[in-house]
Amino acid sequence: MNVFAIGASKNIGYYASVRLLEKGATVTFLLRSPSVFDEDTTIQKYVTTGKAHLVKGDALVVDDVRRAWQTAQAAGVDRGVDLVIFTVGGTPNFSLVHGAVISPPNLVTQATLNLLSTIPAHASTRVIAVSSNGLSRASHATLPLALKPLYGYLLRRPHADKLGVERVVAHCAGWQWTDEDPDKEILSEGWQDREGLLKAGELEHVVVVRPALLTDGPCRGDSVPDAPYRVSEGNLKGSYRVSRSDVAHFMVNGLLPHWDEWEGKCVGIAY
C-alpha cells in the first residue's frame, strides 16, 4: 500500500502511519519540519529502507501540497497513491474570551482545500479524514451533558474549523449537506469554484472519522480481544472520550480491512 500522510508528525496520523509501515506500506509524510523525526528510531528505520519519505512543506501552501503529491505518486511507481491519511490539526492558544484559538482560524479547512485541489486527475485514492464529534447542532445535542460546556466554549473555534473540513469533503463527495454552513472566516464565498477543487461527487472513496474527546491513553485495541471502543455511522451517543492511539488502531485494523462497509460515511468512535 502506498500512503500519503498529512498532519502525521504526531498523534493519530503518526500512530496510524507507523502501523501501516509495520504492515509493509510505503508512507510519504508532508512535514513543516522533517527534523521532528531526526531522533525517531522507528521512522528512521523506514527512511533508511526507503519505505518512509519525508517531504518538507506546509499544508497551507498549495504548491507544497502539490509537490508532496508528486513525491507520494512516485513512491507508488505505477499505481500512484492508494490512501491519504489527513489528520491536520492546529496547536491552540487559550483566550479567556474565545477559548482555544488556532491561527489561522481556518487552518485545517484550508489544508483540506489544498489537498483536494491538487489530487491527481482520475486518482482512485482512498481518503481518511479525521474530524471530531460534536461539531454540528445535531451532533452537539448527542454529547454527554458534562461535555457540552467544553465543546460549546473551549473547543468552539477549532471545531468550527473542523466543520469546514466536513463541508468541503461533503461537497467533493457529493453528499447532501444538512448542517449549518461554516462562517466566512472558515470558508469564504465562492470556495466551491476554487481552481482545481474536485467537483461534487468526484471524491468517491472517502471516510470521515469523528472521535470523541481525545486522550493520550494507551491503545486498548492491541490488548483487548474484542474492540474496546464503539464505532457507528453518524452521531454516536454517550461519547465521552477515546485515545488517539485507539483511533489509529480503528483506522488501520478496523476501517481499512472493511472499507466497503464504511466508505462514504461519517463514523463516530468512542469508548
N, C-alpha and C positions, 0 to 999 in steps of 0.2 A: 504494500500500500504506500502511495506517495502522498504526503500530508503537507499542507501549508498552515502554519500556526501563527496567529496574530494575537498579541497580548499574552504570550506564554512564557514570559520571563520568570513568572512565579504563579503560585496559587493554582486554580483549576486547570488553566491551559498548560502549565508546566507539568502537573501531575498526569494529565491525560497524555501529553506528548511523550513523557518517559515510559508510560505503559505501552504506548504504540511502538516506541523504539525497541522496547524489550520483546515485542512480538515480531520484530523484523522489519518494521516500517522505516521509510526514509522521511525525515521531517525537516522542512525549511522554516526557520524562525525569522520573523521580522522583528528586529530589536533596535531600540534607540541607542542602547549601549551594549554591544556584544561582550564587553568586558565583564558583564554580570555573570557570565559563565566561566570566567578565567580560572576560578578555583573550584569549579563544579566538576568533580572527577567523573560523575555519571555522564554528563553531557560531553565532556572532553573525550571520553572513550568512544562515543559515537561520532564525534567530529573526526577523530583520528582514522576511523574505519570508513569515513565517507557517508555515513548514514544520517548525520546531522549537519545541516548547512546554516550558517549564521549570516544574515544579511543586515547590515547597518542601515537603519532608516526609521522614519516616523510615520505611523499610520495616519497622521493628519496631513501628510504631504502626498498628494496623489501620485506624483512621479516616483516616489519611494515605494509605494504600494505596487505600482505597475512593474517596477524593476524587480521587486521581490516575487511577483507572479512569474516573471520570466525565469528567475533562478529556480523557483519551485517546478515550473514546467520542464525545464532542462533536466532536473533531477529525476524526473519520471521517464526520461528517454522518449519513447514513442507514445506512452499512454497519458501523459500530462498529469494533472493533479487529481487524485481520487477524492480527497477530503480536505475541507477547510475547517479548522477549529478557530472560532472567533470568540475570544474571551477578554477583549479590551475593557479596561476599567481605569478610571482616574484615581489619583491619590487625593482625597478630600482634605480641605481645611475646615475648621469649625468656626461658625459665626453664630453669635447669640440670637441674631435676628433671623437668619436663614437656615441654621443647622449646618449640615455637611454641604460644602461648596466645592465644586471642581472647576478647573479652568483649562480650556473654555467650557462653558456650561453645556455645550453640545458635543463634547469630546468624542463620546462613544458613537453617537449618531453620525458625526462627520466621518469617523473611521469606517463605519458601515457603508456610507455613500461612496467613499473612496474604493472600498473593496468591491462593491457591486457595480462600479463604473469602469473597473479595469479588468474584470474577469474575462478571460479569453473567450472569443466568439465560439459558439457551439460546444462549449465545455459541458460535460455531463457530471461535473464535480458535485459531490455531496457537501452540504454546509451545515455545521452545527453552530448555532449562535446562542451564547449564554446570556440570558436576560435576568429577570427576577420575578418573584411572586409579589403580589400586592400593588401592581403598577396602575391598573385601571380602576374605575369605580367599582365594577363588578368583582374584580379580584380583591380589592381592598376590603370589600364587605365580607369576604370569607375569612379574613385574618382573625386570629385569636384576639380577644378584647385587649389583652395586655400589650400586644404589639402595635395596635393601631396608632397610639401617640408617637411611637418611634418611627413608624413608616410615614405618618402624616406630617411630622415636623422634621426630625433629624435627617431622614433619608429622602425627603420630598424632592430636592433638586437632582440628586443622582438618579432617582427613579424617573423623573421627567425625561432625562436623557435616555434611559433605557426604553421608555415608552416610544421615543423617537426611533430607536433601533427596530422595535417591533412594527412600527408604522411603515418604515422603509421595506422591511422584509415582507410584510403583508402585501404591499404594492407590487413588489417584484415577483412574488409568488402567485399573485392573482387571488389572494384571499379576500373575502368580504371583511371590511373594517367596520366594527360596530362600536368601538370605544371612542372617547373624545380625541380630537386631534391634538398633537403637541403644539405648544405655543410657538410664536415666530422666533423666539430666542433659540429654539431647538431645531426647527425646520422652517426655513424661510419660504415665502410664497414662490410657487413655481418650481419647487425642488424636484418634482416628478419629471421635469423636462431637462434635467441636468445632462450634459453631454456624456454619452457612453452608458448611462444608467440602464440596467435591464428594464425592459418594458413589462407591463403587467402580464404575469403568467410565464415569463421566461425563466424564472428561478424555480426549477421543477423539483429539485432534490434538497429539501431544507427541513430542519427540525429546530425549533426554539426550545431551549431548556430553561425552566423557571424555578430556580432553587428557592427554598425558604431562607430565613436569616442564616447567613453563612458563618461558620465557626472554623477554627483551626484544629479541631479534634482529629483523632486518628481515623483511619479508614476501617470501618466496621465490615465493609464488604469483603475484605480479604480474610476475615477470621470467623465470620458467621455463615454457616452453610446456606441458609435461606436469606434472601436480600433483606438487610436490616433497615431499609428505607422504603417508603411508599412512593410510587410513581403513578401518575394519572394524567390523561389528557385534560387540558383546560385548567380550571381553578381547583386546586387541591385544598380541601377544608382542613382546619386544625393544623396548619403548617407553622410550627414554631421555629425549627432550626434544622440544619443539615451541615455536615462538614464539607469543606472544599474537596477533600480527598475522596469522599464518597460520591460527590457529583462526578468527579473524573472517573471513578470506578463504574458508575452507571453508563457514562458516555461510551467507554471502551468495552465494557463487559456486558452491558445490557442493551444499549441503544444500537450500536453498530451491528452486532450479530443478528438483530431483529429489525433491521432498518425498514423493511416493508410495513411493519406494524406501526412505526412511529412517523414515517415520512409525511410531511405536510401538516404536522401537528405542533401545538404548543404543549409541552409536557412539564407538569409540576413535579417536584421531588422534595421530600421532607421525611424526617423520622416519624 
